[in-house]
């Protein structure tokens, strides 16, 4: 019996030491600051402690695809899909809807929706108040989805909400409103499957995909821009957590 008690005591000591060590490492990492380099990112937990502890948060998609408001945020790709899929041949439902409502995608393409995306009723403070009332501990939007349209005042591309469409820094306004109410601000980038359609070209009929050579060329450029965008948003202090998503 005495041996059993001793073993239990030793086990508890090891558990307590392990917990203390883990908490110390986490505390040390939590106390360090991000710098604009990959080594800094490696020294931080993939998910911050405040995110693991939060019980509820609100994350949402909003962008130019809200103008046609049909299907989903994948509208920019699917609207060009004239051949369908193996199990479902023929134009996609988005392609049929677009053709019937707006005209042929080759003539009225996704970029034509941008001037119509005005966000004239958008009020970041009103949204943030709603998040607080809902009990959210963190909140934020997609900063850039597969259409490649930056929902913030980007210095790396003019294809953004500050230079076109709403002519406002949507992500920046949300960041300020959300953080001022004690919530953490989060945002995501979805570059991995950006659509590579081209207006009024043959590529627009190829399921929304460009040629392989063009894809490789643009993808390399996207990787460089993605790295710069990540660091730009981090250094500006807009986001408490940034996540890169592939779909």
C-alpha positions as CSV (number, residue, x, y, z in Angstrom):
1,X,0.0,0.0,0.0
2,X,2.9,2.3,0.9
3,X,4.5,1.7,-2.5
4,X,1.3,2.5,-4.3
5,X,1.0,5.8,-2.4
6,X,4.6,6.6,-3.2
7,X,4.0,5.9,-6.9
8,X,0.9,8.1,-6.9
9,X,2.8,11.0,-5.2
10,X,5.6,10.7,-7.7
11,X,3.2,10.7,-10.6
12,X,1.4,13.8,-9.3
13,X,4.8,15.6,-8.9
14,X,5.7,14.8,-12.6
15,X,2.3,16.0,-13.8
16,X,2.6,19.3,-11.8
17,X,6.1,19.8,-13.1
18,X,5.0,19.1,-16.6
19,X,2.1,21.5,-16.3
20,X,4.3,24.2,-14.9
21,X,6.9,23.8,-17.7
22,X,4.2,23.9,-20.3
23,X,2.6,27.0,-18.8
24,X,6.1,28.7,-18.6
25,X,6.7,28.0,-22.2
26,X,3.3,29.3,-23.2
27,X,3.7,32.4,-21.0
28,X,7.2,33.0,-22.5
29,X,5.8,32.8,-26.0
30,X,2.7,34.8,-25.2
31,X,5.0,37.6,-23.8
32,X,7.1,37.9,-27.0
33,X,6.1,40.1,-29.9
34,X,5.7,39.3,-33.5
35,X,8.3,40.6,-36.0
36,X,8.0,40.5,-39.8
37,X,9.9,37.3,-40.4
38,X,9.2,33.5,-40.5
39,X,11.4,32.8,-37.5
40,X,9.1,34.9,-35.4
41,X,6.1,33.0,-36.6
42,X,7.8,29.7,-35.7
43,X,8.2,30.9,-32.1
44,X,4.5,31.3,-31.5
45,X,1.7,28.7,-30.9
46,X,-0.4,28.0,-34.1
47,X,-3.5,29.1,-32.2
48,X,-3.1,31.7,-29.4
49,X,-4.2,31.0,-25.9
50,X,-7.0,33.5,-26.0
51,X,-8.4,31.7,-29.0
52,X,-8.3,28.3,-27.3
53,X,-10.0,29.8,-24.3
54,X,-12.7,31.7,-26.1
55,X,-16.1,29.9,-26.1
56,X,-17.6,31.9,-29.0
57,X,-16.6,34.0,-31.9
58,X,-18.0,35.3,-35.1
59,X,-16.2,35.0,-38.4
60,X,-17.9,35.9,-41.7
61,X,-17.5,36.2,-45.5
62,X,-18.4,39.4,-47.2
63,X,-17.3,40.8,-50.5
64,X,-18.1,41.6,-54.1
65,X,-19.9,38.2,-54.4
66,X,-22.6,39.8,-52.2
67,X,-23.8,41.8,-55.2
68,X,-25.1,38.8,-57.3
69,X,-26.0,37.2,-54.0
70,X,-26.5,33.8,-55.5
71,X,-25.0,30.4,-54.5
72,X,-22.1,31.2,-52.2
73,X,-18.8,33.0,-52.1
74,X,-17.6,30.7,-54.8
75,X,-19.8,32.6,-57.3
76,X,-16.7,34.2,-59.0
77,X,-15.5,30.8,-60.1
78,X,-18.7,29.0,-60.7
79,X,-20.2,31.8,-62.8
80,X,-17.7,30.9,-65.5
81,X,-18.2,27.2,-65.4
82,X,-20.0,26.4,-68.7
83,X,-19.0,22.7,-68.9
84,X,-19.9,21.6,-65.4
85,X,-18.5,18.4,-63.7
86,X,-18.3,14.8,-64.7
87,X,-21.3,13.9,-62.4
88,X,-23.2,17.0,-63.4
89,X,-22.4,18.1,-67.0
90,X,-23.6,21.4,-68.4
91,X,-23.4,24.9,-67.1
92,X,-23.3,25.4,-63.3
93,X,-26.4,26.9,-61.6
94,X,-24.3,30.1,-61.1
95,X,-23.5,30.2,-64.8
96,X,-27.1,29.8,-65.8
97,X,-28.2,32.4,-63.2
98,X,-25.6,34.8,-64.3
99,X,-26.4,34.4,-68.0
100,X,-30.1,34.9,-67.4
101,X,-29.7,37.8,-65.1
102,X,-26.6,39.7,-66.2
103,X,-25.7,38.2,-69.6
104,X,-22.8,36.1,-70.9
105,X,-19.9,35.9,-68.4
106,X,-17.5,36.7,-71.2
107,X,-19.3,40.0,-71.7
108,X,-20.4,40.9,-68.2
109,X,-17.8,39.4,-65.9
110,X,-17.1,39.4,-62.2
111,X,-15.1,42.7,-62.3
112,X,-18.3,44.4,-63.5
113,X,-19.8,43.8,-60.1
114,X,-17.2,45.8,-58.3
115,X,-18.7,49.3,-59.0
116,X,-22.0,47.9,-57.7
117,X,-20.5,46.9,-54.4
118,X,-21.0,50.1,-52.6
119,X,-21.5,49.0,-49.0
120,X,-23.4,52.2,-48.4
121,X,-25.3,50.8,-45.4
122,X,-22.2,49.3,-43.7
123,X,-21.6,50.5,-40.2
124,X,-18.7,48.8,-38.4
125,X,-19.7,50.1,-35.0
126,X,-23.2,48.7,-35.4
127,X,-21.8,45.3,-36.4
128,X,-19.4,45.3,-33.5
129,X,-22.2,46.1,-31.1
130,X,-24.1,43.2,-32.4
131,X,-21.1,40.9,-31.9
132,X,-20.8,42.1,-28.3
133,X,-24.4,41.5,-27.5
134,X,-24.1,38.0,-29.0
135,X,-21.4,37.3,-26.5
136,X,-18.5,37.0,-29.0
137,X,-14.9,37.1,-27.6
138,X,-13.5,37.5,-31.1
139,X,-14.8,38.5,-34.5
140,X,-13.6,39.4,-38.0
141,X,-14.0,38.9,-41.8
142,X,-12.3,37.3,-44.7
143,X,-9.7,39.9,-45.7
144,X,-9.4,38.4,-49.2
145,X,-11.3,35.5,-50.7
146,X,-10.7,33.5,-53.9
147,X,-11.7,36.4,-56.1
148,X,-8.5,38.1,-55.1
149,X,-10.4,41.2,-54.0
150,X,-8.7,42.8,-50.9
151,X,-11.3,44.0,-48.4
152,X,-8.8,46.4,-46.9
153,X,-6.7,49.4,-47.9
154,X,-3.9,47.3,-49.6
155,X,-0.8,49.0,-50.9
156,X,0.1,45.9,-52.9
157,X,-2.9,45.8,-55.2
158,X,-5.4,48.3,-56.5
159,X,-8.0,45.5,-56.6
160,X,-9.2,46.5,-53.1
161,X,-12.2,48.0,-51.3
162,X,-10.4,51.3,-50.5
163,X,-9.6,52.1,-54.2
164,X,-12.7,50.6,-55.8
165,X,-16.2,49.7,-54.9
166,X,-17.0,51.1,-51.4
167,X,-13.9,53.3,-51.4
168,X,-13.5,52.3,-47.7
169,X,-11.1,50.3,-45.7
170,X,-13.7,47.7,-44.7
171,X,-11.3,45.5,-42.8
172,X,-9.6,48.4,-41.1
173,X,-13.0,49.9,-39.9
174,X,-14.1,46.5,-38.5
175,X,-10.7,46.0,-36.8
176,X,-11.0,49.4,-35.0
177,X,-14.7,48.9,-34.0
178,X,-14.2,45.3,-32.7
179,X,-11.0,45.9,-30.8
180,X,-12.3,49.1,-29.2
181,X,-15.0,46.9,-27.5
182,X,-12.6,44.5,-25.9
183,X,-12.9,41.7,-28.5
184,X,-10.0,40.1,-30.4
185,X,-10.0,40.9,-34.1
186,X,-9.3,38.0,-36.5
187,X,-9.1,37.8,-40.3
188,X,-8.2,35.3,-43.0
189,X,-6.6,35.1,-46.5
190,X,-7.8,32.5,-49.0
191,X,-5.2,32.7,-51.7
192,X,-4.6,29.0,-52.3
193,X,-7.5,28.7,-54.7
194,X,-7.8,32.1,-56.2
195,X,-9.7,32.2,-59.4
196,X,-7.6,32.9,-62.4
197,X,-10.4,33.8,-64.9
198,X,-9.7,36.5,-67.5
199,X,-12.4,38.7,-68.8
200,X,-13.4,38.3,-72.4
201,X,-10.8,35.6,-73.1
202,X,-11.0,32.0,-74.0
203,X,-9.7,31.1,-70.5
204,X,-13.1,32.3,-69.2
205,X,-14.8,29.3,-70.7
206,X,-12.3,26.7,-69.2
207,X,-14.2,26.2,-65.9
208,X,-12.8,29.5,-64.6
209,X,-9.2,28.2,-64.9
210,X,-6.4,29.7,-66.9
211,X,-3.7,27.7,-68.7
212,X,-1.2,25.7,-66.7
213,X,1.7,27.9,-67.6
214,X,-0.2,31.1,-66.7
215,X,-1.3,29.4,-63.5
216,X,2.2,28.7,-62.4
217,X,3.4,32.2,-63.3
218,X,0.5,33.9,-61.4
219,X,0.7,31.4,-58.4
220,X,4.4,32.3,-57.9
221,X,3.5,36.0,-57.8
222,X,0.6,35.2,-55.5
223,X,2.9,33.6,-53.0
224,X,5.1,36.7,-52.9
225,X,2.1,39.0,-52.5
226,X,0.7,36.7,-49.8
227,X,3.8,36.9,-47.8
228,X,3.9,40.7,-48.0
229,X,0.2,41.0,-47.2
230,X,0.6,38.8,-44.1
231,X,3.4,40.9,-42.8
232,X,1.8,44.2,-43.7
233,X,-1.4,43.4,-41.8
234,X,0.6,42.0,-38.8
235,X,2.9,45.1,-38.6
236,X,-0.1,47.5,-38.9
237,X,-1.5,45.8,-35.8
238,X,-4.9,45.3,-37.4
239,X,-5.3,41.6,-36.6
240,X,-4.8,39.6,-33.4
241,X,-4.8,36.4,-35.5
242,X,-4.4,35.8,-39.2
243,X,-5.2,32.5,-40.8
244,X,-4.4,31.4,-44.4
245,X,-7.1,29.1,-45.8
246,X,-7.0,26.8,-48.8
247,X,-10.7,26.6,-49.6
